[in-house]
Amino acid sequence: MLILASVTVAVIGIVLAWRLFGVSIPGFHREPQPEEVERLTARAPFLYRASLNKWWFDELNHLLFIVVGGKVANAMWWFDREVVDGTVNSLGRATLKTGRGLRLVQTGRVQNYALGIAVGLLVMAGSYLLLVQR
């Protein structure tokens, strides 16, 4: 149904254009009717002006895709650069800093590890005793 409607509108447009502006194809010739075009143009000046300006599609595309789209793209670029990349870079720096601090704990000496385990057990036992007393 939609195809039939669009083809009908197209055929009506072609017939009207041939009637108003003339046609010269083999086997069919019609002279243009400039007086009729001027009369119709005077009756519907907005439609004529809109058609003359290509329905302002160029201006609309410029507004939507260059002006508004450019501002949206700049905002998204800022968000990506500052928030996303900033978060990832901050986490990376924190990981490096933590790793550099933790590498000092790893000495390779068993006595140091045994001391760490003993201190950890004392802290756990003390925490347990504090919690049980409450």
C-alpha positions as CSV (number, residue, x, y, z in Angstrom):
1,M,0.0,0.0,0.0
2,L,2.8,2.4,0.9
3,I,4.7,1.6,-2.4
4,L,1.5,2.3,-4.4
5,A,1.0,5.6,-2.5
6,S,4.6,6.7,-3.1
7,V,4.5,5.7,-6.8
8,T,1.2,7.6,-7.2
9,V,2.7,10.8,-5.7
10,A,5.7,10.5,-7.9
11,V,3.6,10.1,-11.0
12,I,1.4,13.1,-10.1
13,G,4.6,15.1,-9.5
14,I,6.0,14.1,-12.9
15,V,2.7,14.9,-14.7
16,L,2.5,18.3,-13.0
17,A,6.1,19.2,-13.8
18,W,5.6,18.3,-17.4
19,R,2.4,20.3,-17.5
20,L,4.0,23.4,-15.9
21,F,7.5,23.3,-17.2
22,G,7.0,21.5,-20.5
23,V,8.5,18.3,-21.8
24,S,10.3,17.4,-25.0
25,I,10.8,13.7,-25.5
26,P,10.5,11.8,-28.7
27,G,6.8,11.3,-29.5
28,F,5.6,13.8,-26.9
29,H,6.1,17.6,-26.7
30,R,4.5,20.2,-24.5
31,E,5.4,23.9,-24.2
32,P,6.2,25.3,-20.8
33,Q,3.5,27.4,-19.0
34,P,5.4,30.2,-17.2
35,E,2.2,32.2,-16.5
36,E,0.7,29.2,-14.7
37,V,3.9,28.7,-12.7
38,E,3.9,32.4,-11.6
39,R,0.2,32.2,-10.7
40,L,0.7,29.1,-8.6
41,T,3.9,30.6,-7.0
42,A,1.9,33.7,-6.0
43,R,-0.8,31.5,-4.4
44,A,1.7,29.5,-2.3
45,P,4.8,31.6,-1.6
46,F,5.9,29.6,1.4
47,L,5.9,26.3,-0.6
48,Y,7.8,28.0,-3.5
49,R,10.4,29.5,-1.1
50,A,10.8,26.2,0.7
51,S,11.2,24.3,-2.6
52,L,13.7,26.9,-3.8
53,N,15.7,26.5,-0.6
54,K,15.6,22.7,-0.9
55,W,13.3,22.5,2.2
56,W,16.3,23.9,4.3
57,F,17.8,20.4,4.5
58,D,21.3,21.8,4.3
59,E,20.7,24.2,7.2
60,L,19.0,21.4,9.2
61,N,21.9,19.0,8.5
62,H,24.4,21.7,9.5
63,L,22.6,22.4,12.7
64,L,22.1,18.8,13.7
65,F,25.4,17.2,12.7
66,I,27.9,20.0,12.8
67,V,26.7,22.3,15.6
68,V,24.8,20.0,17.9
69,G,26.6,16.9,17.0
70,G,30.0,18.7,17.4
71,K,29.1,19.8,20.9
72,V,27.9,16.3,21.8
73,A,31.1,14.8,20.4
74,N,33.3,17.3,22.3
75,A,31.4,16.5,25.5
76,M,31.9,12.8,25.0
77,W,35.6,13.3,24.2
78,W,36.0,15.3,27.4
79,F,34.2,12.6,29.4
80,D,36.4,9.9,27.8
81,R,39.6,11.8,28.3
82,E,39.0,13.1,31.9
83,V,36.7,10.5,33.5
84,V,37.4,7.2,31.8
85,D,41.1,7.6,31.0
86,G,41.6,9.6,34.2
87,T,40.1,6.7,36.3
88,V,42.2,4.1,34.5
89,N,45.4,6.1,34.8
90,S,44.8,6.8,38.5
91,L,44.2,3.1,39.1
92,G,47.4,2.3,37.3
93,R,49.4,4.8,39.3
94,A,47.9,3.5,42.5
95,T,48.8,-0.1,41.5
96,L,52.4,0.9,40.8
97,K,52.7,2.8,44.0
98,T,51.3,-0.1,46.0
99,G,53.6,-2.5,44.3
100,R,56.7,-0.4,44.9
101,G,55.7,-0.3,48.6
102,L,55.0,-4.0,48.9
103,R,58.3,-5.0,47.2
104,L,60.1,-3.7,50.3
105,V,58.3,-6.3,52.4
106,Q,59.6,-9.2,50.2
107,T,63.2,-9.6,51.4
108,G,63.6,-13.4,50.7
109,R,64.7,-14.0,54.3
110,V,62.6,-16.6,56.1
111,Q,63.2,-15.0,59.5
112,N,61.3,-11.8,58.3
113,Y,58.4,-13.9,57.0
114,A,58.2,-15.8,60.3
115,L,58.1,-12.5,62.2
116,G,55.3,-11.3,59.9
117,I,53.3,-14.4,60.6
118,A,53.9,-14.1,64.4
119,V,52.8,-10.5,64.4
120,G,49.7,-11.4,62.3
121,L,48.8,-14.1,64.8
122,L,49.2,-11.8,67.7
123,V,46.9,-9.2,66.0
124,M,44.3,-11.8,65.2
125,A,44.3,-13.2,68.8
126,G,44.2,-9.7,70.3
127,S,41.2,-8.8,68.1
128,Y,39.4,-12.0,69.0
129,L,39.9,-11.3,72.7
130,L,38.6,-7.8,72.3
131,L,35.5,-8.9,70.5
132,V,34.8,-11.7,73.0
133,Q,34.9,-9.3,75.9
134,R,32.1,-7.1,74.5
